[in-house]
Amino acid sequence: MADVIYVKPAVEVINEKSVLSLSDLKQWLKRKQQTTMQELRWRYDEEPSVIHAMLQHFIRRGQLEETTVTPKCGSKCQQCNPLEVLKFKWKI
């Protein structure tokens, strides 16, 4: 009888929450290449101000670029939290 070998799939676990650390954040950003604050909030279950403070480390080092995206509603009313409409792109 043949041995059965189980192989772990090489796919990202979508529903897994992570603890926010610089090393995990860097790995996530390098793997994704670009992400939004909304996606980071969901992944780390943390306030945008905390995530943004940690992202500043990579922005200062020139590894991460920060841009603003238009809210999904398309409104210019400025009611959105400014941190909620940020998009980040890994540069290295």
N, CA, C and O of each residue as an XYZ file, in Angstrom:
368
protein
N       0.832     -1.169      0.000
C       0.000      0.000      0.000
C       0.886      1.245      0.000
O       1.883      1.305      0.720
N       0.517      2.236     -0.811
C       1.315      3.452     -0.967
C       1.120      4.391      0.220
O       0.043      4.468      0.811
N       2.187      5.094      0.545
C       2.106      6.107      1.590
C       1.338      7.319      1.066
O       1.467      7.691     -0.100
N       0.549      7.918      1.928
C      -0.190      9.115      1.568
C       0.589     10.326      2.066
O       0.957     10.401      3.238
N       0.833     11.266      1.168
C       1.569     12.479      1.518
C       0.616     13.664      1.403
O      -0.009     13.877      0.364
N       0.518     14.424      2.477
C      -0.316     15.618      2.468
C       0.571     16.832      2.235
O       1.576     17.026      2.919
N       0.186     17.636      1.269
C       0.954     18.830      0.930
C       0.132     20.054      1.308
O      -1.033     20.179      0.931
N       0.752     20.945      2.053
C       0.084     22.187      2.435
C      -0.067     23.058      1.193
O       0.919     23.302      0.496
N      -1.275     23.533      0.898
C      -1.458     24.350     -0.296
C      -0.696     25.669     -0.193
O      -0.593     26.258      0.883
N      -0.170     26.116     -1.314
C       0.601     27.357     -1.355
C      -0.316     28.538     -1.650
O      -0.076     29.312     -2.577
N      -1.349     28.659     -0.861
C      -2.273     29.782     -1.023
C      -2.345     30.552      0.288
O      -2.082     30.011      1.362
N      -2.695     31.789      0.178
C      -2.794     32.642      1.349
C      -4.095     32.352      2.089
O      -5.152     32.213      1.474
N      -4.008     32.263      3.392
C      -5.204     32.062      4.196
C      -5.894     33.409      4.323
O      -5.330     34.338      4.901
N      -7.093     33.531      3.797
C      -7.769     34.815      3.710
C      -8.352     35.254      5.039
O      -8.327     36.448      5.340
N      -8.868     34.359      5.835
C      -9.561     34.741      7.058
C      -8.667     34.794      8.285
O      -9.169     34.924      9.402
N      -7.382     34.699      8.109
C      -6.471     34.672      9.241
C      -6.069     36.088      9.643
O      -5.586     36.862      8.816
N      -6.272     36.419     10.910
C      -5.853     37.714     11.452
C      -4.432     37.564     11.977
O      -4.043     36.489     12.433
N      -3.657     38.645     11.911
C      -2.271     38.598     12.359
C      -2.036     39.633     13.437
O      -2.771     40.613     13.559
N      -0.998     39.393     14.214
C      -0.563     40.358     15.218
C       0.292     41.393     14.492
O       1.157     41.041     13.690
N       0.048     42.649     14.775
C       0.757     43.729     14.108
C       2.182     43.859     14.636
O       2.400     44.163     15.809
N       3.146     43.623     13.751
C       4.559     43.819     14.053
C       5.219     44.340     12.785
O       4.702     44.128     11.689
N       6.357     45.022     12.920
C       7.040     45.547     11.736
C       7.451     44.433     10.783
O       7.334     44.587      9.567
N       7.926     43.323     11.314
C       8.378     42.236     10.436
C       7.205     41.604      9.688
O       7.321     41.318      8.496
N       6.079     41.381     10.366
C       4.919     40.813      9.687
C       4.352     41.800      8.672
O       3.952     41.414      7.574
N       4.324     43.059      9.044
C       3.832     44.096      8.144
C       4.692     44.169      6.890
O       4.167     44.287      5.782
N       5.996     44.101      7.055
C       6.914     44.138      5.906
C       6.697     42.932      4.993
O       6.638     43.084      3.773
N       6.579     41.749      5.567
C       6.339     40.545      4.762
C       5.035     40.659      3.987
O       4.978     40.315      2.807
N       3.990     41.141      4.648
C       2.675     41.299      4.019
C       2.758     42.282      2.855
O       2.242     42.012      1.771
N       3.416     43.433      3.084
C       3.534     44.458      2.047
C       4.350     43.966      0.854
O       3.999     44.233     -0.295
N       5.423     43.257      1.123
C       6.252     42.729      0.032
C       5.479     41.695     -0.792
O       5.609     41.645     -2.015
N       4.695     40.894     -0.128
C       3.929     39.850     -0.818
C       2.781     40.458     -1.627
O       2.545     40.052     -2.765
N       2.076     41.416     -1.054
C       0.925     42.028     -1.719
C       1.330     43.071     -2.758
O       0.609     43.266     -3.737
N       2.452     43.738     -2.571
C       2.948     44.831     -3.399
C       2.141     46.118     -3.242
O       2.725     47.201     -3.211
N       0.829     46.029     -3.145
C       0.022     47.213     -2.845
C      -1.209     46.798     -2.065
O      -1.744     45.702     -2.233
N      -1.645     47.715     -1.202
C      -2.768     47.427     -0.320
C      -3.414     48.739      0.100
O      -2.895     49.819     -0.182
N      -4.519     48.635      0.760
C      -5.226     49.823      1.269
C      -5.261     49.778      2.787
O      -5.038     48.734      3.400
N      -5.544     50.922      3.377
C      -5.666     50.970      4.835
C      -6.816     50.067      5.291
O      -6.735     49.420      6.335
N      -7.869     50.036      4.506
C      -9.018     49.201      4.849
C      -8.614     47.722      4.930
O      -9.022     47.009      5.846
N      -7.827     47.284      3.980
C      -7.368     45.889      3.989
C      -6.437     45.632      5.175
O      -6.516     44.581      5.810
N      -5.567     46.577      5.468
C      -4.667     46.421      6.615
C      -5.448     46.408      7.925
O      -5.125     45.640      8.831
N      -6.456     47.237      8.028
C      -7.303     47.243      9.240
C      -7.954     45.884      9.443
O      -8.007     45.373     10.562
N      -8.444     45.309      8.367
C      -9.096     44.003      8.463
C      -8.085     42.927      8.867
O      -8.365     42.090      9.726
N      -6.921     42.960      8.246
C      -5.922     41.923      8.516
C      -5.409     41.982      9.953
O      -5.257     40.946     10.600
N      -5.145     43.180     10.452
C      -4.529     43.320     11.766
C      -5.506     43.681     12.879
O      -5.128     43.690     14.050
N      -6.737     43.973     12.534
C      -7.756     44.310     13.524
C      -7.247     45.396     14.474
O      -7.278     45.247     15.695
N      -6.781     46.487     13.874
C      -6.169     47.571     14.635
C      -6.664     48.907     14.092
O      -7.125     48.983     12.953
N      -6.572     49.951     14.896
C      -6.987     51.290     14.495
C      -6.073     51.819     13.382
O      -4.876     51.531     13.381
N      -6.624     52.589     12.438
C      -5.807     53.133     11.350
C      -4.615     53.962     11.838
O      -3.544     53.913     11.232
N      -4.784     54.710     12.909
C      -3.681     55.549     13.402
C      -2.489     54.704     13.864
O      -1.339     55.105     13.687
N      -2.758     53.552     14.446
C      -1.684     52.656     14.906
C      -0.966     52.050     13.702
O       0.264     52.010     13.661
N      -1.735     51.581     12.729
C      -1.149     50.997     11.520
C      -0.340     52.055     10.773
O       0.786     51.799     10.345
N      -0.921     53.240     10.621
C      -0.252     54.320      9.891
C       1.067     54.709     10.559
O       2.054     54.969      9.871
N       1.091     54.750     11.873
C       2.327     55.066     12.595
C       3.415     54.040     12.278
O       4.581     54.401     12.111
N       3.042     52.779     12.196
C       4.027     51.739     11.882
C       4.461     51.813     10.416
O       5.624     51.561     10.102
N       3.545     52.152      9.531
C       3.884     52.267      8.108
C       4.867     53.410      7.862
O       5.633     53.372      6.899
N       4.848     54.422      8.722
C       5.761     55.553      8.563
C       7.219     55.102      8.573
O       8.063     55.735      7.938
N       7.522     54.035      9.273
C       8.882     53.484      9.293
C       9.342     53.163      7.875
O      10.456     53.518      7.488
N       8.496     52.498      7.102
C       8.853     52.095      5.740
C       8.785     53.271      4.764
O       9.545     53.319      3.797
N       7.888     54.207      5.010
C       7.784     55.399      4.170
C       9.052     56.242      4.324
O       9.610     56.701      3.326
N       9.515     56.452      5.564
C      10.741     57.225      5.807
C      11.960     56.586      5.158
O      12.875     57.286      4.724
N      11.976     55.264      5.092
C      13.115     54.541      4.500
C      13.025     54.462      2.983
O      13.929     53.935      2.334
N      11.943     54.983      2.413
C      11.781     54.977      0.957
C      11.329     53.640      0.402
O      11.419     53.414     -0.805
N      10.847     52.752      1.254
C      10.421     51.425      0.816
C       8.938     51.379      0.466
O       8.492     50.462     -0.225
N       8.177     52.353      0.933
C       6.735     52.334      0.776
C       6.260     53.703      0.290
O       6.720     54.743      0.762
N       5.345     53.676     -0.648
C       4.750     54.907     -1.173
C       3.301     54.987     -0.722
O       2.563     54.004     -0.784
N       2.906     56.165     -0.270
C       1.544     56.374      0.220
C       0.800     57.304     -0.744
O       1.309     58.360     -1.119
N      -0.407     56.897     -1.137
C      -1.245     57.740     -1.987
C      -2.658     57.753     -1.424
O      -3.018     56.918     -0.595
N      -3.447     58.707     -1.885
C      -4.844     58.810     -1.463
C      -5.726     58.282     -2.582
O      -5.483     58.567     -3.755
N      -6.734     57.524     -2.229
C      -7.687     57.010     -3.214
C      -9.020     57.724     -3.039
O      -9.340     58.201     -1.949
N      -9.786     57.794     -4.103
C     -11.115     58.374     -4.040
C     -12.040     57.407     -3.314
O     -12.047     56.217     -3.629
N     -12.810     57.880     -2.360
C     -13.751     56.993     -1.659
C     -14.700     56.321     -2.648
O     -14.996     56.868     -3.710
N     -15.170     55.136     -2.290
C     -16.056     54.379     -3.175
C     -17.320     55.133     -3.537
O     -17.895     54.915     -4.604
N     -17.755     56.021     -2.651
C     -18.980     56.777     -2.934
C     -18.717     57.862     -3.976
O     -19.661     58.400     -4.555
N     -17.435     58.192     -4.223
C     -17.090     59.207     -5.204
C     -17.303     60.622     -4.706
O     -17.114     61.582     -5.454
N     -17.692     60.758     -3.455
C     -18.028     62.058     -2.886
C     -16.785     62.861     -2.548
O     -15.736     62.310     -2.215
N     -16.924     64.137     -2.637
C     -15.855     65.055     -2.245
C     -16.229     65.758     -0.945
O     -15.692     66.828     -0.660
N     -17.127     65.192     -0.153
C     -17.663     65.850      1.043
C     -16.671     65.886      2.204
O     -16.903     66.590      3.188
N     -15.567     65.136      2.105
C     -14.545     65.112      3.147
C     -15.033     64.513      4.467
O     -14.453     64.801      5.514
N     -16.076     63.695      4.446
C     -16.592     63.071      5.659
C     -15.799     61.826      6.061
O     -15.897     61.377      7.203
N     -15.022     61.269      5.146
C     -14.236     60.061      5.442
C     -13.040     60.413      6.324
O     -12.481     61.506      6.230
N     -12.667     59.483      7.165
C     -11.432     59.601      7.929
C     -10.280     59.617      6.924
O     -10.184     58.698      6.110
N      -9.400     60.626      6.947
C      -8.304     60.701      5.972
C      -7.438     59.439      5.933
O      -6.892     59.096      4.885
N      -7.311     58.752      7.063
C      -6.504     57.531      7.083
C      -7.207     56.371      6.391
O      -6.553     55.418      5.968
N      -8.526     56.438      6.270
C      -9.289     55.341      5.673
C      -9.149     55.282      4.151
O      -9.418     54.243      3.547
N      -8.731     56.382      3.527
C      -8.685     56.425      2.065
C      -7.245     56.390      1.540
O      -6.954     56.929      0.472
N      -6.353     55.755      2.297
C      -4.958     55.655      1.891
C      -4.681     54.327      1.202
O      -5.259     53.291      1.532
N      -3.777     54.397      0.237
C      -3.321     53.218     -0.484
C      -1.795     53.188     -0.378
O      -1.153     54.238     -0.415
N      -1.221     52.017     -0.251
C       0.210     51.883     -0.065
C       0.787     50.941     -1.118
O       0.197     49.913     -1.451
N       1.965     51.325     -1.636
C       2.627     50.513     -2.661
C       4.078     50.266     -2.237
O       4.827     51.200     -1.952
N       4.455     48.984     -2.204
C       5.823     48.597     -1.855
C       6.713     48.935     -3.035
O       6.390     48.577     -4.167
N       7.831     49.617     -2.797
C       8.677     50.119     -3.877
C       9.905     49.274     -4.165
O      10.493     49.401     -5.239
N      10.304     48.424     -3.248
C      11.569     47.683     -3.438
C      11.281     46.251     -3.830
O      12.209     45.469     -4.034
